[in-house]
Amino acid sequence: MSKLYFFRHAQASFMSDNYDKLSGHGEKQSEELGKYLVKKGFHFDKIFVGPLERQKKTFEIVAGVFSKNKMMVPEPVIIEELREHSGPRAMRYVFPKLRENNSEVEKLLQIAEKDPRLKKRNHLLVFQHFMDEWAEGKIEVPEVDSWATFRNKVKIGLNKILENTEKGETIGAFTSGGTISAITAEAIAIKEERIVATMNFSVRNTSFTSFLFSQNKFNLLSFNELPHLEKEMITFV
């Protein structure tokens, strides 16, 4: 029986020009994850990493902690299909129309404009509303990959990992919240796309979700674990 750990990247730079870059707080989270894995004596037989900067940087910091403690980690294999969905880009294309046609969205944005303290929260609420509709195919954005395309690519990426997992191995994969939600949905056969998309918002930065793989059976073992961070260090975006 093999065990697979899927790690969400650390906090990125939400609402900045380059979201894909880890924040300073995210770098600290990554280091704490590395310290925890070292302390617990984790040994990985193979490592897979998504192609995004925030995914790769999270792994690099963790690997650095291993190296400082004279513990080896395998060279990472980049899996293109471990990238995140295109939801943020998709919403930018339809944002003016979304705001114009939805009074609740408009209200949330007006409140955020009057009270900057609510800007981050309200923009996330707007994004959640968009994701619900987009995941169910109610909003079409031809300029980017659809949610359905994303889900199919995650299946391809997961199969690549499982095809390269030998009996009794421990596998580490560094990816994103939406990807982990989609992989979890594969394990427990969630068919409602709105639920899969909503799970994304529960996956905390640097948390890990684990699975067991044996005789072509892929089963969920744990979801969204975060034993290495104190409360004040926990973030969701």
Secondary structure as GFF3:
##gff-version 3
##sequence-region A 1 237
A	DSSP	beta_strand	2	8	.	.	.	ID=ss1
A	DSSP	alpha_helix	24	39	.	.	.	ID=ss2
A	DSSP	beta_strand	46	49	.	.	.	ID=ss3
A	DSSP	alpha_helix	53	68	.	.	.	ID=ss4
A	DSSP	beta_strand	77	78	.	.	.	ID=ss5
A	DSSP	three_ten_helix	80	82	.	.	.	ID=ss6
A	DSSP	alpha_helix	87	101	.	.	.	ID=ss7
A	DSSP	alpha_helix	103	114	.	.	.	ID=ss8
A	DSSP	three_ten_helix	116	118	.	.	.	ID=ss9
A	DSSP	alpha_helix	119	135	.	.	.	ID=ss10
A	DSSP	alpha_helix	147	163	.	.	.	ID=ss11
A	DSSP	beta_strand	170	175	.	.	.	ID=ss12
A	DSSP	alpha_helix	177	188	.	.	.	ID=ss13
A	DSSP	alpha_helix	193	199	.	.	.	ID=ss14
A	DSSP	three_ten_helix	200	202	.	.	.	ID=ss15
A	DSSP	beta_strand	208	214	.	.	.	ID=ss16
A	DSSP	beta_strand	217	225	.	.	.	ID=ss17
A	DSSP	three_ten_helix	231	233	.	.	.	ID=ss18
###
